Amino acid sequence: MQVSFWSNSHQLGTTLNMTAIAVLAALENRLRIIVTHNHFDRSTLEAAFIEKRYIRHELTDLSDTGIDALSRFIRFNKVEKDEIAGFSTTILKNRLDLLFGTQNTNRELYVSNLNNAIRLILQSASKYYDLVLVDTAPGRNEISMKILEQSDLIVVNLSQNVHVLDNFLEDNFDFRDKMMVLLGKYDSNSRYNLRAIRKKLGQMDVHAIPYDVGFADACADSRVVDFFMKNLAADNEDIHYPFVRGVRETVEAILKRLEIDTALKKVQVGNGYE
């Protein structure tokens, strides 16, 4: 199943929202998950898991991993479902993989290569992984539209800014029947709280994840997995509880929309990860 995280505007925390959802889903459920993105200019997805100096000095020298290598391979070869994992980087063994985004510095070449391969890449990944999560570049660029069209579920990342909400409502989408809305960096004290936004958006399925500076810092320091492993069991007196609860409820909503039986997939032992 493919879930795309997308926004109609820049800088709405889409990447961090997807990162949080991917890690918690992998730790608390027996699911094979892969995360990737189609950003050219910049993405913080890789850096949330892997230190920037390692990405800069080592992974950039490897020509056989990531979405660029997979795009080249797929042009001339039939991809078997289990071969996709060979192009990715393991984050949590048998649970969470990362397919690096482009290292290409030529935008036209990048767009040409990925535009021709993206459908087949995602179709192949969906045969091997239970969940394919895509951090989709904002707006209506051609590659993003192909990704959204192919998605089983689109998580639209919005904010509590009324102008962002109005812009989304004014836009006409062909995919509204497979959309849910996620409010990142959520503040319940805002006039535009969850109840108000649900009323404003009508029949849309709306969820929220509160802001957590500890999580934001963990992403900046490439410690996002450590953050969740330490805080999965946070109780309601813990400073991180509202954030973890928001992520967990969103994960459950996504799996429900995809009709994945969480009772069969739920991890019952330890601190989450086996």
C-alpha positions as CSV (number, residue, x, y, z in Angstrom):
1,M,0.0,0.0,0.0
2,Q,1.3,3.5,-0.9
3,V,0.7,6.5,1.3
4,S,1.9,9.9,0.1
5,F,2.5,12.8,2.4
6,W,1.8,16.1,0.5
7,S,1.0,19.7,1.0
8,N,-0.3,22.6,-1.0
9,S,2.4,24.9,0.5
10,H,6.0,24.8,1.5
11,Q,7.3,24.6,5.0
12,L,4.4,22.8,6.7
13,G,6.4,20.1,8.4
14,T,5.4,17.3,5.9
15,T,8.8,15.5,6.1
16,L,8.8,15.5,9.9
17,N,5.2,14.3,10.1
18,M,6.0,11.4,7.8
19,T,9.2,10.6,9.7
20,A,7.4,10.4,13.0
21,I,4.6,8.2,11.6
22,A,7.0,5.9,9.8
23,V,9.2,5.2,12.9
24,L,6.3,4.7,15.3
25,A,4.4,2.5,12.9
26,A,7.6,0.4,12.4
27,L,8.3,0.0,16.1
28,E,4.7,-0.8,17.1
29,N,3.6,-3.0,14.2
30,R,4.9,-6.0,12.3
31,L,5.1,-4.2,9.0
32,R,7.8,-3.8,6.4
33,I,8.0,-0.1,5.6
34,I,10.0,1.9,3.2
35,V,10.3,5.7,3.2
36,T,11.5,7.9,0.3
37,H,10.9,11.3,-1.3
38,N,10.9,13.1,-4.7
39,H,12.3,16.4,-3.5
40,F,15.1,17.9,-5.7
41,D,16.1,21.0,-3.8
42,R,16.3,19.8,-0.3
43,S,14.8,17.2,2.1
44,T,15.5,16.6,5.8
45,L,14.3,13.0,5.5
46,E,17.7,11.3,5.2
47,A,19.3,13.6,7.9
48,A,16.6,12.5,10.5
49,F,18.0,9.0,10.4
50,I,21.7,9.4,9.3
51,E,24.3,12.0,10.2
52,K,24.9,14.6,7.5
53,R,28.6,14.0,7.5
54,Y,28.0,10.3,6.7
55,I,25.6,11.2,3.9
56,R,27.9,13.9,2.5
57,H,31.2,11.9,2.6
58,E,30.2,8.3,2.1
59,L,26.8,7.7,0.7
60,T,27.3,10.2,-2.1
61,D,30.2,8.1,-3.3
62,L,28.0,5.1,-3.7
63,S,26.4,4.7,-7.1
64,D,24.4,1.6,-6.4
65,T,21.9,2.8,-3.8
66,G,19.1,5.3,-3.7
67,I,16.4,6.5,-6.1
68,D,18.9,7.5,-8.8
69,A,20.5,4.1,-9.0
70,L,17.0,2.4,-8.9
71,S,15.8,4.7,-11.7
72,R,18.8,3.7,-13.9
73,F,18.4,0.0,-13.1
74,I,14.7,0.0,-13.8
75,R,15.2,1.4,-17.3
76,F,17.0,-1.7,-18.5
77,N,15.9,-4.5,-16.1
78,K,12.8,-6.1,-14.7
79,V,12.8,-5.5,-11.0
80,E,11.9,-8.4,-8.8
81,K,10.0,-7.4,-5.7
82,D,12.8,-8.3,-3.2
83,E,15.5,-6.4,-5.2
84,I,14.1,-3.1,-4.1
85,A,15.5,-3.6,-0.7
86,G,19.0,-3.8,-2.2
87,F,18.8,-0.2,-3.3
88,S,17.7,1.0,0.2
89,T,19.4,1.6,3.6
90,T,18.2,-0.3,6.6
91,I,17.0,1.8,9.5
92,L,15.2,-0.9,11.6
93,K,16.0,-4.5,10.5
94,N,13.0,-6.1,8.8
95,R,10.8,-3.1,9.6
96,L,12.0,0.2,8.2
97,D,14.1,1.0,5.1
98,L,15.1,4.3,3.6
99,L,15.4,4.8,-0.1
100,F,17.7,7.9,-0.5
101,G,16.5,10.7,-2.7
102,T,18.4,12.1,-5.6
103,Q,22.0,13.2,-5.4
104,N,21.7,14.6,-8.9
105,T,22.7,18.3,-9.3
106,N,21.1,18.6,-12.7
107,R,17.4,19.3,-12.3
108,E,16.4,18.5,-15.9
109,L,18.2,15.2,-15.8
110,Y,16.7,14.3,-12.4
111,V,13.1,15.1,-13.6
112,S,13.6,13.2,-16.8
113,N,15.0,10.1,-15.1
114,L,12.5,10.0,-12.3
115,N,9.5,11.0,-14.4
116,N,10.0,7.9,-16.5
117,A,10.6,5.6,-13.6
118,I,8.6,6.7,-10.6
119,R,5.4,4.7,-11.3
120,L,7.3,1.4,-11.8
121,I,9.5,2.2,-8.7
122,L,6.5,2.6,-6.5
123,Q,4.6,-0.3,-7.9
124,S,7.7,-2.6,-7.4
125,A,8.2,-1.3,-3.8
126,S,4.5,-2.0,-3.0
127,K,4.9,-5.7,-3.9
128,Y,7.7,-6.1,-1.3
129,Y,6.8,-3.7,1.5
130,D,3.5,-3.5,3.4
131,L,3.7,0.3,3.4
132,V,5.5,2.6,1.0
133,L,5.6,6.1,2.4
134,V,6.5,9.0,0.1
135,D,7.3,12.5,1.2
136,T,5.9,14.2,-1.9
137,A,7.2,17.6,-3.0
138,P,4.5,20.3,-2.4
139,G,2.4,21.8,-5.1
140,R,1.4,20.4,-8.5
141,N,4.6,19.4,-10.2
142,E,4.4,16.6,-12.6
143,I,6.2,13.9,-10.6
144,S,4.2,14.7,-7.5
145,M,0.9,14.4,-9.4
146,K,1.9,11.0,-10.7
147,I,2.7,9.9,-7.2
148,L,-0.6,11.2,-5.8
149,E,-2.5,9.5,-8.5
150,Q,-1.0,6.2,-7.8
151,S,-1.4,6.5,-4.0
152,D,-3.9,4.4,-1.9
153,L,-4.0,7.3,0.6
154,I,-2.9,10.9,0.5
155,V,-2.1,12.6,3.8
156,V,-2.5,16.3,3.2
157,N,-0.3,18.3,5.6
158,L,-1.8,21.6,6.6
159,S,-1.4,24.1,9.4
160,Q,-3.7,26.0,11.6
161,N,-3.2,29.1,9.4
162,V,-6.6,30.0,8.1
163,H,-5.2,31.2,4.8
164,V,-3.5,27.8,4.2
165,L,-6.8,26.1,5.0
166,D,-8.8,28.4,2.7
167,N,-6.3,27.8,-0.1
168,F,-6.7,24.1,0.2
169,L,-10.5,24.4,0.2
170,E,-10.5,26.6,-2.9
171,D,-8.4,24.1,-4.8
172,N,-10.1,21.5,-6.9
173,F,-8.6,18.0,-6.5
174,D,-9.4,14.8,-8.3
175,F,-8.2,12.8,-5.3
176,R,-10.3,14.1,-2.4
177,D,-11.9,10.7,-1.8
178,K,-8.6,9.2,-0.8
179,M,-7.3,12.2,1.3
180,M,-7.0,12.7,5.0
181,V,-5.7,15.9,6.6
182,L,-2.9,16.1,9.1
183,L,-2.2,19.2,11.2
184,G,1.4,19.2,12.2
185,K,3.0,21.4,15.0
186,Y,-0.6,21.5,16.4
187,D,-1.5,23.9,19.2
188,S,-4.7,23.2,21.0
189,N,-4.8,26.7,22.3
190,S,-5.3,28.2,18.9
191,R,-8.7,29.6,17.9
192,Y,-8.4,27.2,14.9
193,N,-8.3,24.1,17.0
194,L,-9.1,20.5,15.9
195,R,-12.8,20.9,16.4
196,A,-13.0,24.2,14.5
197,I,-10.9,22.9,11.6
198,R,-13.0,19.7,11.3
199,K,-16.0,21.9,11.1
200,K,-14.4,24.2,8.5
201,L,-13.2,21.3,6.3
202,G,-16.6,19.5,6.4
203,Q,-16.4,15.8,5.6
204,M,-12.6,15.6,5.6
205,D,-10.9,13.2,7.9
206,V,-8.7,15.4,10.1
207,H,-6.0,14.5,12.6
208,A,-3.3,16.4,14.5
209,I,0.2,16.0,15.9
210,P,1.3,18.5,18.5
211,Y,4.6,20.2,18.3
212,D,7.4,18.6,20.3
213,V,10.8,20.4,20.5
214,G,12.5,17.2,21.7
215,F,11.4,15.4,18.5
216,A,12.4,18.3,16.3
217,D,15.9,18.3,17.9
218,A,16.1,14.6,17.5
219,C,15.5,14.9,13.8
220,A,18.1,17.6,13.5
221,D,20.6,15.4,15.4
222,S,19.8,12.2,13.4
223,R,18.4,10.5,16.5
224,V,14.7,10.1,15.6
225,V,14.7,6.3,16.2
226,D,16.3,6.8,19.6
227,F,13.7,9.4,20.5
228,F,10.8,7.1,19.9
229,M,12.4,4.1,21.5
230,K,12.9,6.2,24.7
231,N,9.4,7.7,24.6
232,L,7.0,5.1,23.3
233,A,5.8,4.3,26.8
234,A,5.4,8.0,27.8
235,D,2.5,8.4,30.2
236,N,0.1,11.4,30.4
237,E,2.4,13.2,32.9
238,D,5.4,13.0,30.5
239,I,6.2,16.1,28.4
240,H,6.4,14.0,25.2
241,Y,3.0,12.3,25.8
242,P,0.8,14.6,23.7
243,F,3.1,14.2,20.7
244,V,3.5,10.5,21.0
245,R,-0.3,10.1,21.4
246,G,-0.9,12.3,18.4
247,V,1.5,10.3,16.2
248,R,0.1,6.9,17.5
249,E,-3.5,8.0,16.8
250,T,-2.6,9.2,13.3
251,V,-0.8,5.9,12.6
252,E,-3.9,4.0,13.7
253,A,-6.1,6.2,11.5
254,I,-3.9,5.6,8.5
255,L,-3.9,1.8,9.0
256,K,-7.6,1.8,9.4
257,R,-8.1,3.7,6.2
258,L,-5.9,1.2,4.4
259,E,-7.9,-1.6,6.1
260,I,-4.8,-3.1,7.7
261,D,-5.8,-5.3,10.6
262,T,-3.8,-3.7,13.5
263,A,-4.8,-6.5,15.9
264,L,-2.8,-8.9,13.8
265,K,0.1,-6.6,13.2
266,K,0.5,-5.1,16.7
267,V,3.7,-5.7,18.6
268,Q,3.0,-6.9,22.2
269,V,6.4,-7.3,23.7
270,G,9.2,-5.2,25.2
271,N,9.3,-1.5,24.4
272,G,7.9,-1.9,20.9
273,Y,10.7,-3.2,18.7
274,E,11.6,-6.8,18.7
